[in-house]
Amino acid sequence: MSIDRTIAATDGFELAASIYGSGDDVVIVNSATAVPQRFYGPFAEFLASEGCTVITYDYRGIGGSRPSSLRGFACQTSDWGLRDMQGVLNWVIDELDPQTLFAVGHSAGGQQAGMLLGANRITAMATMSAQSGYWRLQGQGEVLKVLLSVGVAIPVGARLFGYFPWSKLGSAEDLPKGAALQWSRWCRDPKYILGDDTLPLDRYGDFTSPILAYSIDDDGWGTARSVKAMMSAYPNVEFEHLVPAKYGLSSLGHFGYFRPTSQPLWERTLGWLRGQIR
């Protein structure tokens, strides 16, 4: 069970959020690109059952934080980190004042956390496939597909429709035009986010809390080399490559970590996070 509420981003935009549990250890779950918070519900319920208070939320333009129309909706991918993620972190610090604060970042949720102010309040962070999206770093079966997506389909589609209708092509949600264009531009840059000098990239060096960064063996978008290319921007990272069969799982891919069948991995991650408490 969860409690639904809204949390203000730093610019006042109201984000749909959910709170699970009421334990002493607080966990913020930062979503992947175009993935609504409801996807993380089973994971949040597990953490709540283990004595955590868990906050999930939707970035602007996604899920419960989507306006009635995405056409004309101003939103950059970087807004999800600099305004939305930052606003949730600020709310947690101000309202809950946790002694122990963990962050979990799936893909984009781990990539952008390095730009947060006040990250010294985060005790530890675990990331799942928080990779560089640069197309050349993806798995062999994905390279051409990613290049066509970020070089043609996404920028052309976003300009044509006024947003990118991703839901028509797969299971992800639609992207606001500005977010789609910025993200596809990052994916064409060899340094990905770290090549965008309009961002406060110097903050990555200040994120000194311990990080466990997972790459996943059957994730074409979260290869070990792409995860290392992104997460090496943080100064205190432990890398771990997950092989699904080792945990009795047939597959994981980019999303499988958060499905209920992956509970053994959830237990392992929570144990690691709590092991970082000083």
N, C-alpha and C positions, 0 to 999 in steps of 0.2 A: 504494500500500500504506500501511496505517496501523497503529499500535499502539494497542490498546484498553486503557483503564485507568479508574480512578475518581479523581475529584478531590473533595475535601470542600468543601461550601459553608461559610459562616461559622458556621452552627449545627451543623455536623457531618454534615448530610445528604449521602450519597454520590451524586455525579452521574456518569452514564456519559459518558465522554469518549474522544476519539481524537486521536492525535498523528501528523501527516504530516510527513515530511522531517526534515532536521537542519541547516538553514542558519542563518546568523547573524541574519537578520531574523526576528523572531517575530511571528506574526499570530494574534490571538484572533478567532474568528468567533462573534458573538452572534446567535442565531437570532431569527426572527419568532415571533409568537404561534402556539402549537400546531404548529410546524414542527419535525420531528425533525432531528438533526444529520446524518443520512445524506443528506438533500437537498443539503447543501453539500459532499458528497464530491468531485464533479468540480472544483469551484472550489478546494477545498483541495489536490487533487492537482496542479492547475495551478500554484498558488503554490509548492508543494513543488518542482516541476520547475524553478522560477525561483530556487531557493536560499533558500526560507523554511522555517522550522519553523511548522507551523500546528496550532492547537488548536481542535477543534470539541467541542461538548458538548450534552447535553440538559438543559433546565431540569427541575426537579422536576415530576413528574406527566406528563411528555412522553417519548415514545420509550423509550430504555433506562433512564430515570430514573422511569418510571411504576411505582407499586406494583401488586400483584395486583388491587386494586380501588380505584377512585377514590371510591367512596362512603365518606364519613367521613374522607377524606384532607384534612388541613388545608393549604391553600396559597392564598396571595394572588398576584395578578399581580406586585405589587411585590416579592415574595420572589425572583422571577427576577432582578431587578436588585440589590436590597440584600443578598441572601444568596448566590445562585448565581453571578451575574456577578462579584460582589465576591470570592467564594471562588476562582474561576478566576483572576482577576487576581492575587490574593494568592499563589496557587500558582505562577504564572508568574514573578512577581517573586522569590519565595523560592527556587524550585528552578532556574530557568533564568537569572535575573539578566541579562536581555537588555540589550544596549547600545541596540538598536533594537527598539521594540515598537509594532506597529500594531494597531488595532482595526478590524474591519469589522462594521457593525451593520445588519441587515436589519429594517426596520419596528421592532418592539418593542426589538430589539437596539440600535438607535440612539437610540430615545426615552429609555430608562432609563439609558444610560451616564453621563449628566450627574450622577447621584447617587453615583457611585463615589468612594470614598476612595482616594488614591494615584493619581488619574488623571494627575497630573503626570509619571508614568513612561511614559505613552503618548505616543509620538513624534507620531503623527497618526492620524486616524480617517476612514474613508469610510463613508457610510451610504447605503442604498438604500431609498427610500420610507419613511423614518423620519418619519411624518406624525402630525399631530394626528388622532385618531380621531373627533373631534366630528362628528356626523352631518351637520350643515349644511355642512361644508367639503368634502364628498366630491363626486365628479363628478356631473353632472346625472342620469345614468342610475342612479346608486347611492344617491342621497339617501333615497328612500323605502325602498329595500331595507335600508339601514343602520339607519334609524329603526325599522323593524319588527323587525330583528334584535336591536338593543341595547335597545329599549324593551319588546319583548314576548317574542320567541322565546327569547333567551338567559336572561334572568332567570326566566321561567316554567319553561323546560325544566330549568334547573339546580336549581331548587327541587323540581320534580316528580320528577326522576330521581336527585337527589343528586350529579349532575355534569352537564355539558352534552355530549350525545352528538353532537358535531360530525361525527365520522366517518360517521355515518348520513346526513348531509346533503351532504357534499362530500369533498374530499381532505384537509382539515385533521384533526388528531388531537383526541380528546376533551379537554375542559377540566375541571379540578377545580372544584367548586362555588364555592369562595371566589374563585378566579381569574376565573371567568366573571362573577360578580356584581360584583366590583371593576372589571373591564375594561368591562363594559357601563355601569356608573355613570360611569366616566371619559368614555365616548363620548357620554353625554348632557350633559356639562358643557362649556360653550363654551370653557373653558380646558384641557379634557382633563386630562392628568396634572398640568399646572401649576396646576390649580384644587384639587388635593388637599392641604390644608394639614397633613395627617398625615405627609407625606413631607418629607425633607430637601432642599427645593427650592433652598435657598441654595447648594448645591454646584454647581449648573449654572454659576454665575459663576466658579467655580474651575477649570473645564475649559477651560483656555486653549490647549490644543494645537490646531493647525489641523485643520479638518474640511472634507471635501468631501461635500456633501449632494446626492444625486441625487433629482430628481423625474422621473417617467416619463410621457410624453405620453399613453399609452393605459392608464394605471393609474387606475381610478376611485377607488381608496382612497389613492392617492399623488399627488394633484394638486399642482401647484406651490404653490397657496395653502395647502394643508394641511401640506405639508412646511415651508414657511416659518413657519407658525404654531407648529409644534413646535420646529424647529431654531434659530429665532431666540432661543431661551432660552440658547443657547451663545454665547460672546462672539467666537469666531473662526471664522466659517463662510463657505465659498465655495459658492454654490449653482450647480447645473448641471441643466438640463432636458434629458432624453434623448428624442430622437425616433428610434424604431426604424429607420425607413427610411434615416436618415443613415448607419447602420452596416450596411445591407444586410439588416436583419431585418424580418420581416413583422409581428411583435408582440413585446411584452415583458410588459405587464401588471404585476401585483404580484410575480410569481415568476420571470419570464423571464430576469432578469439572471443568475441562478445556473444556468441551463441551458447545456450545453456549446456551443450555437450562439452564445452571447454572448462567446466568448473574446476578440474584439477589444475589448470593453469591459473585460474583466479586465486585459488588457495596459495599457489606458489608465489604469485605476485604480491598478495596481501602480506604474506610472511616476509618477503623481502622488504616491503615498505616499512613494516613495523620494526624490522631489524635495523633500520636506519635511525630510529629514535635515539637521541642522545640524552 
